[in-house]
């Protein structure tokens, strides 16, 4: 039987980042999500219509993933998915300090 692998679990560093993000307090998750959303346009020219559609079409009843509970977090993770591997790595490097700081505070 084949085990389902989440898209971000295919890369061990991205998987570790997502696990750290998942373990954060929901308020901190939202802060990190907003940072991601604000940084994505600086990395690539993002289609803002797509961003607006992601948020406008957001219906938490349709989703069961841990990051779907918050529309900002949902939009941020979907934005991460749209980036190339290199772009995603650069963004995670920019955001990881914030995530690690809050992770240490929770310990």
N, C-alpha and C positions, 0 to 999 in steps of 0.2 A: 504494500500500500504506500502510495506516494504522499509524503507530508507536504502540506501547503506552506510555502515560504512567502512571507510578506516581501514586497518590492524592496524595502530598505534593508532587509536581512541578507540580501545577496552581497552586500559590502560590509565587512566586519566593523569598519570605523563608523559608517553611517548607522549601522545597527546599534553600536555602543552609544552614539550620540542620541539616537531616538529613545533608547532605554533610559538614559539620564533625563531626557526631557519628560518622558512618561512619569518618572518618579518624583518630579518636582511638584510643589504645591500648585494648585490650579491657578492661583493669582500670578505666580511666577511664570507658569507656562504661557499665560496670556501675554505677559510682558515680553517674553522671548519671541512669541509668535508675531507680535507687532514689530519687533526689531527685524525679524526675518522679512516680513511683508514690506517694510521700508527699505531694506537693503537689496531686495531682488531687482528693482528697476535700475539700480546702479550697476548691477552685474550684466544684465541683458536688457534689451528693449522689450519690456513686457507688454503684452496686449492687455490693456486695462479693462477692455470690454469683457475679456475672459475672467479677470479677477472679479469684476462686478457680478458677472453671471454666477460664478462659484458661490459668492456670498448671497446673492439674491435667491438662488435655487436651493440654498442650504435648508434642509429639513431634518432635524435630528432624529426623527422617527425612522427615517430611511437608512440610517447608518448605525453600525454597531462597533466601529473601531474606537479605541480609546481616545483618539484625537478628534473625533467627530462631536464630542460633547460641547465644544466651544467653537463658534464660527471663526474666530481669529486663528485658532490653532488649526482648524480644518483648512482654512485658506493658506496658511503658512506651509503646512505639510504638502498640500497639493502643488504649491509653488515650488517647493523643493523637488518634487517629483518631475516637474517640467524642465529642470535645469540639467545641463550636461554633467557628467561625472566631475570634470574639472571645476566647473562653476559651483557645483554643490560643495565640493571640497573647500574651495575658497570661502564660501559663505559660512560653512560650518567652522572653519578656522577663525573667522571673525566673531562668531556667536559663542563658540565653546567657552571662552573665558567667563561670560555671563552665566552660562549653565553650570560650570564647575564651581563658581563662586557661590551660587545658591545651593548647590549640592552639598558643599562643605558646611554651609550654615544650617542645613537640616540635620546634619549628623550630630 
